[in-house]
Amino acid sequence: MKLEPVIGLEIHVQLTTKSKMFCSCANIFGDVAPNSAICPICLGYPGTLPVPNQTAIEWTRKAGAALDCVLATKSKFDRKSYFYPDLPKGYQISQYDEPLCGKGHLTILVNGEERTIGITRIHLEEDAAKNTHPTGADYTLVDYNRAGTPLMEIVTEPDIRTPEEAKLFLQELQRLMRSLGVSTADMEKGQMRCDANISLREVGSNELHPKTEVKNINSFRNVERALTYEIKRQTSEWQAGNRPQSTTRGWDADTQATVEQRSKEEAADYRYFPEPDIPPLVFTASENELVKKSLPELPQERRDRFVRQFGSTLEQAQLLVDEPLLAEFFEDTVSELKELDEEHEEINASDVKKMVAQATNVILRDIRQLVSDQQLDNSTLKIAPANFAELLLLLYQGKMNRTALAPVLQEMQKTGGEAPAILKNLGLEQVSDSGELNQIIDAVIAEHVEVVEKIRAGKEAALQFLVGQVMAKTRGKANPAAVRTALREKFGLGE
């Protein structure tokens, strides 16, 4: 029997609004002392009344528009009853049958091919508090700072077929949330959490079997690992003649296995009913259309544009889009490079195209490393795109060596200065003068007679040793291409 996985995801995304979902407490879970951002409303005191956060509602509708969801014209909040220590009211204000967003989809790239994953719904609710179980202790600590923070839940259709697709979907969703500015969606920090539903069926069948829900997975890698484990576990059950039953399991990262927790609840178990303290939400068709028109450029659109407009590879475009700071820096740099075409007579459109490709490589390698090492953002990155473009021009014209790039960029970040002055002050200007270069080359040839004999005997590979010696004598300041050309001329070798 050949089986295939049927996977659907339920993703909770913490919205980074200033205040909580139904009260004015600051939404600062994790940044302050436990139980310091709380009030009678988020602690569930009797007699308190919830007031919906307008920004959270707007951001949820914005996310729905970005996922091409049907935006509701009428929506309401409901009470979802269950009891845990981290739920002070004994119920959660959520949404049941009239969510803010209906059917939609998200397209992902899998091995270079597009896969469209359906979205069932997006609804808005409040988060629970945070339980902590100290090792070896017989008690649980509860931090109610998280209670009541706005939580958007995105539910997919069972369209995912592999653990890798699940990971790629979550990564693309994270990019989308960040580009919309509604959440940082960091899984490791709990800002995006995933419950994965998985069952198996015979290949070719459309039947859906009872599913296993793996709860609260906190990283892309663990989602992939948990689903891979479940596929093996459920395959063994099928092969033994035992079809898996609906159940809820947790992922244990230490043992790399899922662990059964409880039988899976159904909607009836939660006793949903309309939240009596919050009136229904009503939106007009024109308001919904306005939300769609107000969207910024989305990650997939920006990726496609970088490939089309700048000649980036799909991989390069993806890496740039993953980090908005780098993507903006890249676009600003391209604009500056185009201006160089107008300012310098010796630069033409073909040169600019080559420098744009060079800019892509330097940004993804050197600037990205600098940003990561120093944890820079828009306000602390001191390398101006105009100065960076001048640096690329020096590199392109052979006036500086690739080895000088790192120290010059470090100094530009320290001072915010211009590349030509910094290059000169550091004494890293490339040696391209033929007279000076010839003197150094002659000295190297005189010092390495045995290597010279090998070259004259036809072993051209030995030429690279002499290039290295010249580079060493000039402390990396010589132009390697000019050194190689001069050496070949001295030995009468063709290009």
Phi, psi and omega in degrees: 000125178262125184248153174230146178283147172237113190237135171228151183240145170242114187246125175261127181240119176286125178275139185267049175289163181289325182238172183286181189289319186233012177212178184266008178298145179295138179271077188228035180303132178093344183259350183226176180297146179306143175057036178248349178241067185222162178207173180303331182289308182283350173266359174074031179295142178301140176090352179278152182239132179280142174237116185299143178279112183298320180297319179297321178295315180297318182292325178294318177294324177296315178297321178297318178297320180294333179263015177057036179279158170283119180276129184292146171267341175221134180215160179210164175260150181229160174265130179245108189269125168196165184235125169218159179301335183271007179238089192297328182281342187086001173208161179245136173278116184223201175225139184246279189263354178227071181288168180291329184225137179257218187302140177202199178196163174222130180263132179238161176258124178237112182052043177082357180247146181280138174231128180260122180253124181287147173254128180281314185191161169227125176231166186243139180208180175260147179278159174274175176285183183247119176271138174233129181249096181300139182301127177080356182271157178255029179217168178236137176263139181236126176254109183276005176302326182280340182299125177092359178288147183294130183230121178261128180250124180250121183248126180266163168287161178282056186262353185273136187246346180219156174303324180297318178299321179298316179296313181297323177298313181296321179295319178292323178295320177299315178302319182295314180299319181291322180292330177281342180076021182264340181197149172280341171052039179277112183295321182296335180262006178079009181281343170222123183234147187232132166253127183251126177258130183216138171218170177243156174208163178292138178302132181097345180272150174256003183288140175254125181262167177308137187253155172258133178254120177262119193269149166045059176274134194246019174200157179300316182296319181291328174300312180297316181292318181297318180291322177298318178297315182296323178300315179295317182295314182289327175299317178298321179296315180297316183294334178273000179085010180251104178288129182299146177262162176298128181205162176247129182232159175246155179264124177257106183293334180289316182266353182056045181214157172270150184232131181295137181246308182194170173287153187281133178286153172250170183304322182298331181294335184270351177051053179300139166206155185303137178294114186288342184266359180232118180291159179300154178261135182235133180230142178273163178298324180291326176295318178296320179294323179296322177299316181295321182287340183272001183294143173283178174295127184272159185308315182295320179296319181292320177302309182299321181292319179299319179295315184287315189274325187247357179075017178293151171285163179300322179294316178298315180300319180297315181297321179293314182294330178301332182235096184309326178300315180291321180297316179293319179297319179297312181296320178295322179295318179300319178299318180292323179296323178294327177290329177298327178301326181277330185274332184245120182297329183282355180256131177237182184300324179295319178297317180299318179300318179292322180289330175295318176297320178295319179300318179302312182295316182292320180295315183288337180261301189273312181293319179298321178295318179297314180298317181293313183297319184259004179050056184274155172226190183302327184275341184248352176282112186266353179282110181284140178306324179295317178291324179294322178298321177296323177297316178297325178295317178299318180294316182294323182277359178077020180270354173215154182268154178302328181291341180276350187299310184300308180296326179292318178296321177300316181290323177297321178292324179292315191253341186072016185279179182269149187298314183301316181294318180295318179301318180291315181297326180277355181067035184249015178297137184289138178276109179238354180297123186297323181295310180296320182293320180297322178298316181292319180297317179298320179296318180295319179297319180293330183278343187230065183299319184295325178290320179301319180296321178297318180296316181291340178274003176104001180270081184295336181301332180292346180299327182295330178298316180294323176301315180298322179293322177295318179298321179294317181294329180266008182053042176078008185269348180284153176278111185303321181295319179293322179296314182297317180297315181296319179295318180297323178294319182295329181262005178067033180263140179283166179286000000 
